[in-house]
Amino acid sequence: MDFFVDKNISPMLLEEQKEPFDDENYIFELKLDGIRAIAYLEKDAVYIRNKRNKELIDIYPELKSIFKQAKKPCVLDGELVVLNNDGSPNFFALQKRSLMTDPLRIELEASKNKVHFVAYDILQLGKDDLTDLSLLKRKEFLAKNIVENDLLAISRYIVGQGIKLFSLTKDRGLEGIVAKEKNSHYEIGKRSKNWIKVKNLIDEDFLICGFTLDEDNNIKDLILGQKNEEGLVYRGKVFLHISKEEQKIITAFALKNQSKKAFFGDISGDIIWIKPELVCTVQYMMLTKDGAMRQPVFKGLRDDK
């Protein structure tokens, strides 16, 4: 199969568990707080697509030249990140970039907050499909084919020592780690127990069911819900870090999709209810005893769900 033809790969997905572990059969990498993407590096062009197969290269034009870093055309699985001065990922800066549509603003922001592509894996090299090779063999091909620069990097890993690496991420306020079985094949679009994520902070997706406004008619709180076997259930509110761009998207959606139905009857306030179709990600420390999120922070709208 030639992945360059259709360019519609869905990344391999991970299971999640709460506790880190040591195992010599696994490698351990940092879990980066960014946007998962597949990069198609051809002889003279780059295509970068997210999990919904949306083309992103015009949003991140600084990455248009990274095909020059590949000795042979290849298909990479990796993460788009914006980095702080200390090298830690800044998801909020990345999310701001992802919502931009004006070319001039995009070019200006690209000069100030560059997006980097960090490659985890290589799926095709030249015309050769590598997905049936072991993970460590694919890592070898990745290292030999890519010449790193300030925009394209290869994810580093250690063997066996997941607990130590996880402790380091806690000390530095990073998101967590990923454990991958050494001999695992790449299973396109599938969730596999061979790849496991362990996170310090919890990221979870919610449906936006409504919002309240402050005295200046800006969004004050988002009312969040999730669907389970009982239907739509209330999951709390969030207000931190909702950008002006995201407020515009939410309010524009509300103009066409306002709901007369109050989804949750026991919430006080003047709530504008909307059809629960917009998806957002919220990061929080843990759930309280009554099921509320502790220290919730809005991470951004999801355009891939």
N, C-alpha and C positions, 0 to 999 in steps of 0.2 A: 504493500500500500504506500502511495506517495502522499504524505500529509500536506505537501505544498500545493496540491491541486485544489482541494476543497477548503482548506484552512478552517476546519470546523471542529478541532479537537476540544473535548471537554476534559479539564484536568482531573487526575486521579485524586480522590478525596480521602480524608483521614477519619479514623475513629477518635474518640476522646476519652481520657480517663483522668482521675483526680490526682493520683500520686505518681511521682517520677520513679524510675527504677534503673538499676544497672543490669546490663546484659551484653556479653561479648558478641552476641549475634546481631546486635543493633548498632547503627550509627546514630549520633544525636546532633541536631542542628538547632540554631536559634529559630524561634517562631517570630517572623517579622510582622510588624503591624502595618500592613499595606494592602494592595489589591493584587490578587492572584491573576496571572496572565500567561498566555502562551505567545512566544515571540517566534516569528518565522523570518529568519535571517537569510535572504537570498543574495545573489551575487552583487546586486546593486540597489537593493531596497529592503525595507523592514516593514513587517505587518505585526501589530501587537493587538491581541484580542482578549477580552475578559471572558468570564465564565458563561456569559450569554452570547458569546461570539460577536460582540460589538467591537468594531475597529476603533482603536484609541490613538493611533499615531499622530493624528492632527491635533489632539488634545495635549500631547506631550511631544512637541516637535523636536526638542533637544535630543530625542532618541533616534531620529531619522538616520543618523550616520553609524549606528552601532553594528551594522552589517560588516563594516570594515574590520571589526575585531574578530571575525570568524575566518579561520583559514579555509574552511569549506562551508557551503550553505548548510544550515542546520535548523532544527526546530527545538526550542528551549521551553521548559516549564520553569516559571519563577515568580518573583514578586516585584511589583512596582512600589517604590518607597521614596519618601522625601526624608532627608536626614537632618537632625539637629547638629549643632556645632560639635557635640560630644559623640556623634556617630549613631545616636539612638534614633529610631524611626519617629516621624511626626505625622501621624495619621490625619490630623486636622488640616495641616497644610496640604497634604495630598488630596483630601476630600474637597478642599477649596478649589484646587486645580481641576478636579474631575468634573465640576459643575460649570466650568467656563465654556462659552460658545463664541465670544468675540475674538477674532484672530489677533488683533492688536493687544488686547489684554492678556491673551495666552502667551504671546511672544514676550511681553514685559515680565510676566510672572515666571516664565521659563528661565529668564536670565537671573532671577532672584532666588527662586526655590526650585532648583533642578530636580527632576525625577530621575531615579536610578533604577536599572533593572538588575535584580540579583537572581542569578540562575541556580536553580536547585538540580535540574535534570536535563538530559538531552534525549530526545525521542527519535530524531532522524538526523543522519549525517550523510550529506550528499544524497544519494538515492537509497541508502540503507536504513531500513526500519530497525531501531535499536530496542524497541519496547519489550522484546522477549529475552533480552540479556539481563544479567543480574544487576542490581543497583550499583554495586561497586565497579562493575565493568563499565556501566554507563558513566559513572563519575570519572573514570579514567579517560574516556573519549571526550567528555566535557572539558577536562583540564587541558588536554592536548590540543583541542580545536579552538578554544577561546583565549584571546589575548586581552587581559583586563585593562580597563582604563577608568576614568573618573565617572563614567556613566554605566558601564557594564561590569559587574563583578560576579564571582562564583562563590556560592555559599560554602563556608568552612564547616567542618564537622569533626567530632571526636568519636572514638570507638568505645563502647561499653560503659561510659561514665555519665549516665543520665542524671543521677542525683546531684553530682557536683556541678554540672552545667545548670541545672534548674536552680540550685542555690545561688549561683552567680546572677541569674536573671532576676531573682527576687531582690538581691542586694542593689541592683542597678535599675530596678523599676521597669524591666522589660516584660514582654507579654508572656513568654514561656518558651517551651522547647518542642521539637518534633523528633520522635523516634522512628527509625525506618529499618526494617529487617534487611540485612546485608544482601541477601540473595533474591529479594523481591523483584518481580517483574513490574512493568508499568501497565496498570489496568486503566485504560482510558475511560473516563466518566464514571468509574466505579468507586465505592467506598470500601476500603480494605482494612482488615485488622493488622496488616503488615506495616501500616503507617499509623502512628498514634501521636496525638497532640496532648500536651499537658500544659495548662495555662495558669498563670498567677491571677490574672484578672479575667473576669467572665465577659465575653462578648455574646450578645444574644440578639436575635432579630425579632421585631415586634411589628404589628399592624398599627398604623396611626388611625385611631377611631374618632378623634376630635381634638379640639384645642381651645384654650382660653386666650383672651387678649388683655394686654395691659392698657393703661390710660392713653397711650399713644397709638393704640391699635396695632402694636407689634405682638407677635406670638409670645405668650407668657409661659404656658405649659402645654405639652403634648400629652394627650390621653392615650395610653397604649393598651393593646390587647393581644391575645394569642388565641389560636384555635386549637381545641383538643376534642376529645370524644364527646364532651358536653356542649360543644359549640364555641362561641366567642366568650373568652373570660378576661376580666380586668387584670392588668399587670402593673398598674401604677402610672406615675407621671414623670416627665423629665423636662428640664428647661436649660441646662447648661450647654453652651457651645452650639446652639442652633444659629447658623450663619444667615446673613441677609439673603443670600442666593437661595438657600433652602427654604426660608420663610416665603419667598416669592413663589417657589414651586408649590409649596403646600397650600398657600392661599389661592393661587390660580386653580389648583385642583379642586379646592372647596367651592369655588364659584360655580363649577359645573356638576359637582358631585356631593352637594350638601344633603344630609339625611335628616328627615323629620323625626326619626326614631332615636331615642336615647338608648344606647347599647348597655349602659350600666346605670342602674337607677339610684345607687346609694352614693353618688359623687356630688358634692356641692359645687356651686359656682355657675356662672353663665357660660355654658359650653356650646361651642359650634361643633355639631356632629357631622362627620363626613363618612362616605362609604369606606369601609376598611380594606383599601386596596394598596395604598402606599406602604412600603416596607422601609423600616429604618433599623439601624444597629445602635444598641446602647451598651456601654461598658459599665460594669459595677463590681463592687468588692465581693458582696455576698448577699443572700436573702436574709431578711430579718425573720423573727418568729412568726409574724403575721403575713409573711409572703412578700413584703415590699423590698425593693432594691435598695441596698445601702450605697450611698454616694454615686447615684447614677449620672453618667455623662453621655450626652448625645454624640455619637460618632459620625452619623451621616445617613442620608437616604441611600437606599440600595437600588441601583438601576439594573442590577443583574438578577433580581428576584421579582 
